[in-house]
Amino acid sequence: MPARRITITDIARESGASPTTVSLVLRDKPGIGAETRDRVLAAAQSLGYERKSPSSVRSDHEVTTVAILF
């Protein structure tokens, strides 16, 4: 049986940070203090979190419809 995937909620619970903060840290966004960032990353590592491969992550700006004109 495959292991359960680690979620942002799991990391938030382990690190004591909010899910929003965990998301910002994992996406390497600015505005998060170094201590909090380190705590979140340590929790993610201890839980065995692995990022999805870039090919499986859909960008917010990715085009999902193709039109063919004749």
mmJSON file of the N, C-alpha and C atoms, coordinates in Angstrom:
{"data_MODEL":{"atom_site":{
"group_PDB":["ATOM","ATOM","ATOM","ATOM","ATOM","ATOM","ATOM","ATOM","ATOM","ATOM","ATOM","ATOM","ATOM","ATOM","ATOM","ATOM","ATOM","ATOM","ATOM","ATOM","ATOM","ATOM","ATOM","ATOM","ATOM","ATOM","ATOM","ATOM","ATOM","ATOM","ATOM","ATOM","ATOM","ATOM","ATOM","ATOM","ATOM","ATOM","ATOM","ATOM","ATOM","ATOM","ATOM","ATOM","ATOM","ATOM","ATOM","ATOM","ATOM","ATOM","ATOM","ATOM","ATOM","ATOM","ATOM","ATOM","ATOM","ATOM","ATOM","ATOM","ATOM","ATOM","ATOM","ATOM","ATOM","ATOM","ATOM","ATOM","ATOM","ATOM","ATOM","ATOM","ATOM","ATOM","ATOM","ATOM","ATOM","ATOM","ATOM","ATOM","ATOM","ATOM","ATOM","ATOM","ATOM","ATOM","ATOM","ATOM","ATOM","ATOM","ATOM","ATOM","ATOM","ATOM","ATOM","ATOM","ATOM","ATOM","ATOM","ATOM","ATOM","ATOM","ATOM","ATOM","ATOM","ATOM","ATOM","ATOM","ATOM","ATOM","ATOM","ATOM","ATOM","ATOM","ATOM","ATOM","ATOM","ATOM","ATOM","ATOM","ATOM","ATOM","ATOM","ATOM","ATOM","ATOM","ATOM","ATOM","ATOM","ATOM","ATOM","ATOM","ATOM","ATOM","ATOM","ATOM","ATOM","ATOM","ATOM","ATOM","ATOM","ATOM","ATOM","ATOM","ATOM","ATOM","ATOM","ATOM","ATOM","ATOM","ATOM","ATOM","ATOM","ATOM","ATOM","ATOM","ATOM","ATOM","ATOM","ATOM","ATOM","ATOM","ATOM","ATOM","ATOM","ATOM","ATOM","ATOM","ATOM","ATOM","ATOM","ATOM","ATOM","ATOM","ATOM","ATOM","ATOM","ATOM","ATOM","ATOM","ATOM","ATOM","ATOM","ATOM","ATOM","ATOM","ATOM","ATOM","ATOM","ATOM","ATOM","ATOM","ATOM","ATOM","ATOM","ATOM","ATOM","ATOM","ATOM","ATOM","ATOM","ATOM","ATOM","ATOM","ATOM","ATOM","ATOM","ATOM","ATOM","ATOM"],
"id":[1,2,3,4,5,6,7,8,9,10,11,12,13,14,15,16,17,18,19,20,21,22,23,24,25,26,27,28,29,30,31,32,33,34,35,36,37,38,39,40,41,42,43,44,45,46,47,48,49,50,51,52,53,54,55,56,57,58,59,60,61,62,63,64,65,66,67,68,69,70,71,72,73,74,75,76,77,78,79,80,81,82,83,84,85,86,87,88,89,90,91,92,93,94,95,96,97,98,99,100,101,102,103,104,105,106,107,108,109,110,111,112,113,114,115,116,117,118,119,120,121,122,123,124,125,126,127,128,129,130,131,132,133,134,135,136,137,138,139,140,141,142,143,144,145,146,147,148,149,150,151,152,153,154,155,156,157,158,159,160,161,162,163,164,165,166,167,168,169,170,171,172,173,174,175,176,177,178,179,180,181,182,183,184,185,186,187,188,189,190,191,192,193,194,195,196,197,198,199,200,201,202,203,204,205,206,207,208,209,210],
"type_symbol":["N","C","C","N","C","C","N","C","C","N","C","C","N","C","C","N","C","C","N","C","C","N","C","C","N","C","C","N","C","C","N","C","C","N","C","C","N","C","C","N","C","C","N","C","C","N","C","C","N","C","C","N","C","C","N","C","C","N","C","C","N","C","C","N","C","C","N","C","C","N","C","C","N","C","C","N","C","C","N","C","C","N","C","C","N","C","C","N","C","C","N","C","C","N","C","C","N","C","C","N","C","C","N","C","C","N","C","C","N","C","C","N","C","C","N","C","C","N","C","C","N","C","C","N","C","C","N","C","C","N","C","C","N","C","C","N","C","C","N","C","C","N","C","C","N","C","C","N","C","C","N","C","C","N","C","C","N","C","C","N","C","C","N","C","C","N","C","C","N","C","C","N","C","C","N","C","C","N","C","C","N","C","C","N","C","C","N","C","C","N","C","C","N","C","C","N","C","C","N","C","C","N","C","C","N","C","C","N","C","C"],
"label_atom_id":["N","CA","C","N","CA","C","N","CA","C","N","CA","C","N","CA","C","N","CA","C","N","CA","C","N","CA","C","N","CA","C","N","CA","C","N","CA","C","N","CA","C","N","CA","C","N","CA","C","N","CA","C","N","CA","C","N","CA","C","N","CA","C","N","CA","C","N","CA","C","N","CA","C","N","CA","C","N","CA","C","N","CA","C","N","CA","C","N","CA","C","N","CA","C","N","CA","C","N","CA","C","N","CA","C","N","CA","C","N","CA","C","N","CA","C","N","CA","C","N","CA","C","N","CA","C","N","CA","C","N","CA","C","N","CA","C","N","CA","C","N","CA","C","N","CA","C","N","CA","C","N","CA","C","N","CA","C","N","CA","C","N","CA","C","N","CA","C","N","CA","C","N","CA","C","N","CA","C","N","CA","C","N","CA","C","N","CA","C","N","CA","C","N","CA","C","N","CA","C","N","CA","C","N","CA","C","N","CA","C","N","CA","C","N","CA","C","N","CA","C","N","CA","C","N","CA","C","N","CA","C","N","CA","C","N","CA","C","N","CA","C","N","CA","C"],
"label_alt_id":[null,null,null,null,null,null,null,null,null,null,null,null,null,null,null,null,null,null,null,null,null,null,null,null,null,null,null,null,null,null,null,null,null,null,null,null,null,null,null,null,null,null,null,null,null,null,null,null,null,null,null,null,null,null,null,null,null,null,null,null,null,null,null,null,null,null,null,null,null,null,null,null,null,null,null,null,null,null,null,null,null,null,null,null,null,null,null,null,null,null,null,null,null,null,null,null,null,null,null,null,null,null,null,null,null,null,null,null,null,null,null,null,null,null,null,null,null,null,null,null,null,null,null,null,null,null,null,null,null,null,null,null,null,null,null,null,null,null,null,null,null,null,null,null,null,null,null,null,null,null,null,null,null,null,null,null,null,null,null,null,null,null,null,null,null,null,null,null,null,null,null,null,null,null,null,null,null,null,null,null,null,null,null,null,null,null,null,null,null,null,null,null,null,null,null,null,null,null,null,null,null,null,null,null,null,null,null,null,null,null],
"label_comp_id":["MET","MET","MET","PRO","PRO","PRO","ALA","ALA","ALA","ARG","ARG","ARG","ARG","ARG","ARG","ILE","ILE","ILE","THR","THR","THR","ILE","ILE","ILE","THR","THR","THR","ASP","ASP","ASP","ILE","ILE","ILE","ALA","ALA","ALA","ARG","ARG","ARG","GLU","GLU","GLU","SER","SER","SER","GLY","GLY","GLY","ALA","ALA","ALA","SER","SER","SER","PRO","PRO","PRO","THR","THR","THR","THR","THR","THR","VAL","VAL","VAL","SER","SER","SER","LEU","LEU","LEU","VAL","VAL","VAL","LEU","LEU","LEU","ARG","ARG","ARG","ASP","ASP","ASP","LYS","LYS","LYS","PRO","PRO","PRO","GLY","GLY","GLY","ILE","ILE","ILE","GLY","GLY","GLY","ALA","ALA","ALA","GLU","GLU","GLU","THR","THR","THR","ARG","ARG","ARG","ASP","ASP","ASP","ARG","ARG","ARG","VAL","VAL","VAL","LEU","LEU","LEU","ALA","ALA","ALA","ALA","ALA","ALA","ALA","ALA","ALA","GLN","GLN","GLN","SER","SER","SER","LEU","LEU","LEU","GLY","GLY","GLY","TYR","TYR","TYR","GLU","GLU","GLU","ARG","ARG","ARG","LYS","LYS","LYS","SER","SER","SER","PRO","PRO","PRO","SER","SER","SER","SER","SER","SER","VAL","VAL","VAL","ARG","ARG","ARG","SER","SER","SER","ASP","ASP","ASP","HIS","HIS","HIS","GLU","GLU","GLU","VAL","VAL","VAL","THR","THR","THR","THR","THR","THR","VAL","VAL","VAL","ALA","ALA","ALA","ILE","ILE","ILE","LEU","LEU","LEU","PHE","PHE","PHE"],
"label_asym_id":["A","A","A","A","A","A","A","A","A","A","A","A","A","A","A","A","A","A","A","A","A","A","A","A","A","A","A","A","A","A","A","A","A","A","A","A","A","A","A","A","A","A","A","A","A","A","A","A","A","A","A","A","A","A","A","A","A","A","A","A","A","A","A","A","A","A","A","A","A","A","A","A","A","A","A","A","A","A","A","A","A","A","A","A","A","A","A","A","A","A","A","A","A","A","A","A","A","A","A","A","A","A","A","A","A","A","A","A","A","A","A","A","A","A","A","A","A","A","A","A","A","A","A","A","A","A","A","A","A","A","A","A","A","A","A","A","A","A","A","A","A","A","A","A","A","A","A","A","A","A","A","A","A","A","A","A","A","A","A","A","A","A","A","A","A","A","A","A","A","A","A","A","A","A","A","A","A","A","A","A","A","A","A","A","A","A","A","A","A","A","A","A","A","A","A","A","A","A","A","A","A","A","A","A","A","A","A","A","A","A"],
"label_entity_id":["1","1","1","1","1","1","1","1","1","1","1","1","1","1","1","1","1","1","1","1","1","1","1","1","1","1","1","1","1","1","1","1","1","1","1","1","1","1","1","1","1","1","1","1","1","1","1","1","1","1","1","1","1","1","1","1","1","1","1","1","1","1","1","1","1","1","1","1","1","1","1","1","1","1","1","1","1","1","1","1","1","1","1","1","1","1","1","1","1","1","1","1","1","1","1","1","1","1","1","1","1","1","1","1","1","1","1","1","1","1","1","1","1","1","1","1","1","1","1","1","1","1","1","1","1","1","1","1","1","1","1","1","1","1","1","1","1","1","1","1","1","1","1","1","1","1","1","1","1","1","1","1","1","1","1","1","1","1","1","1","1","1","1","1","1","1","1","1","1","1","1","1","1","1","1","1","1","1","1","1","1","1","1","1","1","1","1","1","1","1","1","1","1","1","1","1","1","1","1","1","1","1","1","1","1","1","1","1","1","1"],
"label_seq_id":[1,1,1,2,2,2,3,3,3,4,4,4,5,5,5,6,6,6,7,7,7,8,8,8,9,9,9,10,10,10,11,11,11,12,12,12,13,13,13,14,14,14,15,15,15,16,16,16,17,17,17,18,18,18,19,19,19,20,20,20,21,21,21,22,22,22,23,23,23,24,24,24,25,25,25,26,26,26,27,27,27,28,28,28,29,29,29,30,30,30,31,31,31,32,32,32,33,33,33,34,34,34,35,35,35,36,36,36,37,37,37,38,38,38,39,39,39,40,40,40,41,41,41,42,42,42,43,43,43,44,44,44,45,45,45,46,46,46,47,47,47,48,48,48,49,49,49,50,50,50,51,51,51,52,52,52,53,53,53,54,54,54,55,55,55,56,56,56,57,57,57,58,58,58,59,59,59,60,60,60,61,61,61,62,62,62,63,63,63,64,64,64,65,65,65,66,66,66,67,67,67,68,68,68,69,69,69,70,70,70],
"pdbx_PDB_ins_code":[null,null,null,null,null,null,null,null,null,null,null,null,null,null,null,null,null,null,null,null,null,null,null,null,null,null,null,null,null,null,null,null,null,null,null,null,null,null,null,null,null,null,null,null,null,null,null,null,null,null,null,null,null,null,null,null,null,null,null,null,null,null,null,null,null,null,null,null,null,null,null,null,null,null,null,null,null,null,null,null,null,null,null,null,null,null,null,null,null,null,null,null,null,null,null,null,null,null,null,null,null,null,null,null,null,null,null,null,null,null,null,null,null,null,null,null,null,null,null,null,null,null,null,null,null,null,null,null,null,null,null,null,null,null,null,null,null,null,null,null,null,null,null,null,null,null,null,null,null,null,null,null,null,null,null,null,null,null,null,null,null,null,null,null,null,null,null,null,null,null,null,null,null,null,null,null,null,null,null,null,null,null,null,null,null,null,null,null,null,null,null,null,null,null,null,null,null,null,null,null,null,null,null,null,null,null,null,null,null,null],
"Cartn_x":[0.848,0.0,0.892,0.656,1.499,1.306,2.366,2.312,1.388,0.747,-0.133,0.7,0.201,0.909,0.879,1.995,2.098,1.416,0.567,-0.169,0.349,-0.064,0.27,-0.275,-1.457,-2.048,-1.175,-0.608,0.295,1.507,2.084,3.273,2.913,1.755,1.306,1.152,0.518,0.319,1.666,2.586,3.905,4.749,4.646,5.504,4.887,3.567,2.893,2.594,2.73,2.44,1.076,0.541,-0.742,-0.51,-1.54,-1.405,-1.0,-1.477,-1.095,0.4,0.93,2.368,3.167,2.727,3.419,3.436,2.314,2.239,3.218,3.273,4.196,5.648,5.973,7.35,7.696,6.81,7.098,7.204,6.556,6.655,7.739,8.511,9.643,9.236,8.093,7.605,8.218,8.366,8.935,7.922,8.417,7.544,7.406,8.141,8.104,9.441,9.394,10.615,11.489,12.783,13.75,13.479,13.137,12.885,11.668,10.615,9.404,9.69,10.395,10.75,11.546,12.539,13.363,12.525,11.593,10.739,9.833,9.268,8.391,9.186,10.345,11.162,11.652,11.991,12.416,11.263,10.06,8.888,8.609,8.696,8.456,9.454,10.694,11.731,11.516,11.196,11.019,9.814,8.814,7.635,7.849,8.932,9.22,8.503,8.181,7.491,8.369,7.761,8.447,7.575,8.188,7.447,7.027,5.896,5.48,6.444,6.607,7.47,6.819,7.623,7.057,6.049,6.218,5.29,3.903,3.796,2.486,1.812,2.484,1.923,1.413,0.119,-0.474,-0.298,0.282,0.451,-0.899,-1.063,-2.299,-2.5,-1.42,-1.488,-1.396,-1.435,-1.31,-2.583,-2.396,-3.532,-4.013,-5.291,-5.833,-6.769,-6.955,-7.824,-7.047,-7.219,-6.557,-7.643,-7.534,-8.487,-7.777,-8.458,-7.908,-8.791,-8.178,-8.916,-8.576,-9.591,-9.377,-9.585],
"Cartn_y":[-1.183,0.0,1.244,2.194,3.395,4.263,4.96,5.864,7.04,7.552,8.71,9.929,10.726,11.933,12.972,13.645,14.696,15.946,16.572,17.758,19.01,20.15,21.43,21.462,20.887,20.84,20.032,18.928,18.125,18.947,19.657,20.466,21.61,22.222,23.317,22.822,21.68,21.11,20.83,20.25,19.884,21.108,22.158,23.333,24.407,24.333,25.369,26.619,26.522,27.651,27.43,28.464,28.326,27.653,27.028,26.457,27.502,28.721,29.789,30.059,30.134,30.366,29.219,27.99,26.825,26.918,27.26,27.397,28.444,29.582,30.647,30.192,29.493,29.005,27.996,27.043,26.001,26.55,27.687,28.33,29.394,29.49,30.411,31.867,32.244,33.62,34.476,35.768,36.664,36.981,37.591,38.071,37.138,36.049,35.107,35.197,35.341,35.458,34.222,34.418,33.327,32.198,32.541,31.51,30.659,31.32,30.598,29.743,30.318,29.579,28.323,28.474,27.328,26.264,26.7,25.767,24.984,25.674,25.02,24.038,24.458,23.576,22.356,22.548,21.425,20.439,20.959,20.093,19.329,20.016,19.369,18.236,18.495,17.478,16.302,16.576,15.489,14.61,15.191,14.419,13.679,14.009,13.366,13.998,15.29,16.002,16.058,15.782,15.91,16.746,17.723,18.56,17.726,18.082,17.448,17.885,17.043,17.431,18.593,19.49,20.661,20.303,19.159,18.787,18.439,18.102,17.743,18.901,20.04,21.207,22.179,22.484,23.386,24.824,25.629,27.053,27.746,28.799,29.576,30.229,30.368,31.052,30.077,28.808,27.806,27.764,27.682,27.589,26.145,25.947,24.591,24.308,25.272,25.106,25.471,24.673,24.938,25.1,26.133,26.36,26.11,25.437,25.189,25.928,26.824,27.634,27.178,27.098,26.695,27.857],
"Cartn_z":[0.0,0.0,0.0,-0.927,-0.972,0.268,0.611,1.766,1.457,2.484,2.325,1.962,1.035,0.61,1.729,1.947,2.959,2.421,3.244,2.808,3.514,3.002,3.638,5.061,5.26,6.601,7.553,7.082,7.914,8.336,7.387,7.674,8.612,8.402,9.273,10.707,10.866,12.201,12.879,12.139,12.683,13.029,12.207,12.389,13.272,13.488,14.258,13.446,12.138,11.243,10.598,9.984,9.286,7.928,7.376,6.029,4.987,5.139,4.207,4.281,5.5,5.679,5.08,5.315,4.752,3.229,2.636,1.185,0.676,1.346,0.934,1.037,2.112,2.29,1.2,0.958,-0.026,-1.445,-1.705,-3.018,-3.037,-1.949,-1.829,-2.054,-1.491,-1.599,-0.489,-0.721,0.295,1.393,2.464,3.529,4.711,4.717,5.837,6.558,7.876,8.672,8.565,8.737,8.596,9.588,10.817,11.834,11.453,11.011,10.597,9.374,8.394,7.177,7.532,8.413,8.817,9.524,10.373,11.117,10.156,9.182,8.201,7.341,6.865,6.027,6.8,8.076,8.917,9.111,9.336,9.499,8.208,7.08,5.787,5.563,5.88,5.695,6.64,7.894,8.866,8.524,7.868,7.458,6.137,5.438,4.162,2.984,3.104,2.027,0.787,-0.364,-1.651,-2.567,-3.214,-4.167,-5.355,-5.922,-7.166,-8.256,-9.265,-10.374,-11.115,-11.674,-12.359,-13.448,-14.088,-15.156,-14.627,-13.329,-12.783,-12.066,-11.993,-11.317,-12.372,-12.319,-13.308,-12.856,-13.711,-13.441,-13.497,-12.703,-12.751,-14.111,-14.862,-16.149,-17.319,-17.032,-18.079,-18.922,-20.208,-21.12,-21.128,-20.897,-20.868,-22.036,-22.927,-24.085,-25.341,-26.362,-27.635,-28.693,-29.492,-30.583,-31.904,-32.798,-34.128,-35.118,-35.874,-36.843,-38.251,-39.115,-40.508,-41.421],
"occupancy":[1.0,1.0,1.0,1.0,1.0,1.0,1.0,1.0,1.0,1.0,1.0,1.0,1.0,1.0,1.0,1.0,1.0,1.0,1.0,1.0,1.0,1.0,1.0,1.0,1.0,1.0,1.0,1.0,1.0,1.0,1.0,1.0,1.0,1.0,1.0,1.0,1.0,1.0,1.0,1.0,1.0,1.0,1.0,1.0,1.0,1.0,1.0,1.0,1.0,1.0,1.0,1.0,1.0,1.0,1.0,1.0,1.0,1.0,1.0,1.0,1.0,1.0,1.0,1.0,1.0,1.0,1.0,1.0,1.0,1.0,1.0,1.0,1.0,1.0,1.0,1.0,1.0,1.0,1.0,1.0,1.0,1.0,1.0,1.0,1.0,1.0,1.0,1.0,1.0,1.0,1.0,1.0,1.0,1.0,1.0,1.0,1.0,1.0,1.0,1.0,1.0,1.0,1.0,1.0,1.0,1.0,1.0,1.0,1.0,1.0,1.0,1.0,1.0,1.0,1.0,1.0,1.0,1.0,1.0,1.0,1.0,1.0,1.0,1.0,1.0,1.0,1.0,1.0,1.0,1.0,1.0,1.0,1.0,1.0,1.0,1.0,1.0,1.0,1.0,1.0,1.0,1.0,1.0,1.0,1.0,1.0,1.0,1.0,1.0,1.0,1.0,1.0,1.0,1.0,1.0,1.0,1.0,1.0,1.0,1.0,1.0,1.0,1.0,1.0,1.0,1.0,1.0,1.0,1.0,1.0,1.0,1.0,1.0,1.0,1.0,1.0,1.0,1.0,1.0,1.0,1.0,1.0,1.0,1.0,1.0,1.0,1.0,1.0,1.0,1.0,1.0,1.0,1.0,1.0,1.0,1.0,1.0,1.0,1.0,1.0,1.0,1.0,1.0,1.0,1.0,1.0,1.0,1.0,1.0,1.0],
"B_iso_or_equiv":[0.0,0.0,0.0,0.0,0.0,0.0,0.0,0.0,0.0,0.0,0.0,0.0,0.0,0.0,0.0,0.0,0.0,0.0,0.0,0.0,0.0,0.0,0.0,0.0,0.0,0.0,0.0,0.0,0.0,0.0,0.0,0.0,0.0,0.0,0.0,0.0,0.0,0.0,0.0,0.0,0.0,0.0,0.0,0.0,0.0,0.0,0.0,0.0,0.0,0.0,0.0,0.0,0.0,0.0,0.0,0.0,0.0,0.0,0.0,0.0,0.0,0.0,0.0,0.0,0.0,0.0,0.0,0.0,0.0,0.0,0.0,0.0,0.0,0.0,0.0,0.0,0.0,0.0,0.0,0.0,0.0,0.0,0.0,0.0,0.0,0.0,0.0,0.0,0.0,0.0,0.0,0.0,0.0,0.0,0.0,0.0,0.0,0.0,0.0,0.0,0.0,0.0,0.0,0.0,0.0,0.0,0.0,0.0,0.0,0.0,0.0,0.0,0.0,0.0,0.0,0.0,0.0,0.0,0.0,0.0,0.0,0.0,0.0,0.0,0.0,0.0,0.0,0.0,0.0,0.0,0.0,0.0,0.0,0.0,0.0,0.0,0.0,0.0,0.0,0.0,0.0,0.0,0.0,0.0,0.0,0.0,0.0,0.0,0.0,0.0,0.0,0.0,0.0,0.0,0.0,0.0,0.0,0.0,0.0,0.0,0.0,0.0,0.0,0.0,0.0,0.0,0.0,0.0,0.0,0.0,0.0,0.0,0.0,0.0,0.0,0.0,0.0,0.0,0.0,0.0,0.0,0.0,0.0,0.0,0.0,0.0,0.0,0.0,0.0,0.0,0.0,0.0,0.0,0.0,0.0,0.0,0.0,0.0,0.0,0.0,0.0,0.0,0.0,0.0,0.0,0.0,0.0,0.0,0.0,0.0],
"pdbx_formal_charge":[null,null,null,null,null,null,null,null,null,null,null,null,null,null,null,null,null,null,null,null,null,null,null,null,null,null,null,null,null,null,null,null,null,null,null,null,null,null,null,null,null,null,null,null,null,null,null,null,null,null,null,null,null,null,null,null,null,null,null,null,null,null,null,null,null,null,null,null,null,null,null,null,null,null,null,null,null,null,null,null,null,null,null,null,null,null,null,null,null,null,null,null,null,null,null,null,null,null,null,null,null,null,null,null,null,null,null,null,null,null,null,null,null,null,null,null,null,null,null,null,null,null,null,null,null,null,null,null,null,null,null,null,null,null,null,null,null,null,null,null,null,null,null,null,null,null,null,null,null,null,null,null,null,null,null,null,null,null,null,null,null,null,null,null,null,null,null,null,null,null,null,null,null,null,null,null,null,null,null,null,null,null,null,null,null,null,null,null,null,null,null,null,null,null,null,null,null,null,null,null,null,null,null,null,null,null,null,null,null,null],
"auth_seq_id":[1,1,1,2,2,2,3,3,3,4,4,4,5,5,5,6,6,6,7,7,7,8,8,8,9,9,9,10,10,10,11,11,11,12,12,12,13,13,13,14,14,14,15,15,15,16,16,16,17,17,17,18,18,18,19,19,19,20,20,20,21,21,21,22,22,22,23,23,23,24,24,24,25,25,25,26,26,26,27,27,27,28,28,28,29,29,29,30,30,30,31,31,31,32,32,32,33,33,33,34,34,34,35,35,35,36,36,36,37,37,37,38,38,38,39,39,39,40,40,40,41,41,41,42,42,42,43,43,43,44,44,44,45,45,45,46,46,46,47,47,47,48,48,48,49,49,49,50,50,50,51,51,51,52,52,52,53,53,53,54,54,54,55,55,55,56,56,56,57,57,57,58,58,58,59,59,59,60,60,60,61,61,61,62,62,62,63,63,63,64,64,64,65,65,65,66,66,66,67,67,67,68,68,68,69,69,69,70,70,70],
"auth_comp_id":["MET","MET","MET","PRO","PRO","PRO","ALA","ALA","ALA","ARG","ARG","ARG","ARG","ARG","ARG","ILE","ILE","ILE","THR","THR","THR","ILE","ILE","ILE","THR","THR","THR","ASP","ASP","ASP","ILE","ILE","ILE","ALA","ALA","ALA","ARG","ARG","ARG","GLU","GLU","GLU","SER","SER","SER","GLY","GLY","GLY","ALA","ALA","ALA","SER","SER","SER","PRO","PRO","PRO","THR","THR","THR","THR","THR","THR","VAL","VAL","VAL","SER","SER","SER","LEU","LEU","LEU","VAL","VAL","VAL","LEU","LEU","LEU","ARG","ARG","ARG","ASP","ASP","ASP","LYS","LYS","LYS","PRO","PRO","PRO","GLY","GLY","GLY","ILE","ILE","ILE","GLY","GLY","GLY","ALA","ALA","ALA","GLU","GLU","GLU","THR","THR","THR","ARG","ARG","ARG","ASP","ASP","ASP","ARG","ARG","ARG","VAL","VAL","VAL","LEU","LEU","LEU","ALA","ALA","ALA","ALA","ALA","ALA","ALA","ALA","ALA","GLN","GLN","GLN","SER","SER","SER","LEU","LEU","LEU","GLY","GLY","GLY","TYR","TYR","TYR","GLU","GLU","GLU","ARG","ARG","ARG","LYS","LYS","LYS","SER","SER","SER","PRO","PRO","PRO","SER","SER","SER","SER","SER","SER","VAL","VAL","VAL","ARG","ARG","ARG","SER","SER","SER","ASP","ASP","ASP","HIS","HIS","HIS","GLU","GLU","GLU","VAL","VAL","VAL","THR","THR","THR","THR","THR","THR","VAL","VAL","VAL","ALA","ALA","ALA","ILE","ILE","ILE","LEU","LEU","LEU","PHE","PHE","PHE"],
"auth_asym_id":["A","A","A","A","A","A","A","A","A","A","A","A","A","A","A","A","A","A","A","A","A","A","A","A","A","A","A","A","A","A","A","A","A","A","A","A","A","A","A","A","A","A","A","A","A","A","A","A","A","A","A","A","A","A","A","A","A","A","A","A","A","A","A","A","A","A","A","A","A","A","A","A","A","A","A","A","A","A","A","A","A","A","A","A","A","A","A","A","A","A","A","A","A","A","A","A","A","A","A","A","A","A","A","A","A","A","A","A","A","A","A","A","A","A","A","A","A","A","A","A","A","A","A","A","A","A","A","A","A","A","A","A","A","A","A","A","A","A","A","A","A","A","A","A","A","A","A","A","A","A","A","A","A","A","A","A","A","A","A","A","A","A","A","A","A","A","A","A","A","A","A","A","A","A","A","A","A","A","A","A","A","A","A","A","A","A","A","A","A","A","A","A","A","A","A","A","A","A","A","A","A","A","A","A","A","A","A","A","A","A"],
"auth_atom_id":["N","CA","C","N","CA","C","N","CA","C","N","CA","C","N","CA","C","N","CA","C","N","CA","C","N","CA","C","N","CA","C","N","CA","C","N","CA","C","N","CA","C","N","CA","C","N","CA","C","N","CA","C","N","CA","C","N","CA","C","N","CA","C","N","CA","C","N","CA","C","N","CA","C","N","CA","C","N","CA","C","N","CA","C","N","CA","C","N","CA","C","N","CA","C","N","CA","C","N","CA","C","N","CA","C","N","CA","C","N","CA","C","N","CA","C","N","CA","C","N","CA","C","N","CA","C","N","CA","C","N","CA","C","N","CA","C","N","CA","C","N","CA","C","N","CA","C","N","CA","C","N","CA","C","N","CA","C","N","CA","C","N","CA","C","N","CA","C","N","CA","C","N","CA","C","N","CA","C","N","CA","C","N","CA","C","N","CA","C","N","CA","C","N","CA","C","N","CA","C","N","CA","C","N","CA","C","N","CA","C","N","CA","C","N","CA","C","N","CA","C","N","CA","C","N","CA","C","N","CA","C","N","CA","C","N","CA","C","N","CA","C","N","CA","C"],
"pdbx_PDB_model_num":[1,1,1,1,1,1,1,1,1,1,1,1,1,1,1,1,1,1,1,1,1,1,1,1,1,1,1,1,1,1,1,1,1,1,1,1,1,1,1,1,1,1,1,1,1,1,1,1,1,1,1,1,1,1,1,1,1,1,1,1,1,1,1,1,1,1,1,1,1,1,1,1,1,1,1,1,1,1,1,1,1,1,1,1,1,1,1,1,1,1,1,1,1,1,1,1,1,1,1,1,1,1,1,1,1,1,1,1,1,1,1,1,1,1,1,1,1,1,1,1,1,1,1,1,1,1,1,1,1,1,1,1,1,1,1,1,1,1,1,1,1,1,1,1,1,1,1,1,1,1,1,1,1,1,1,1,1,1,1,1,1,1,1,1,1,1,1,1,1,1,1,1,1,1,1,1,1,1,1,1,1,1,1,1,1,1,1,1,1,1,1,1,1,1,1,1,1,1,1,1,1,1,1,1,1,1,1,1,1,1]
}}}
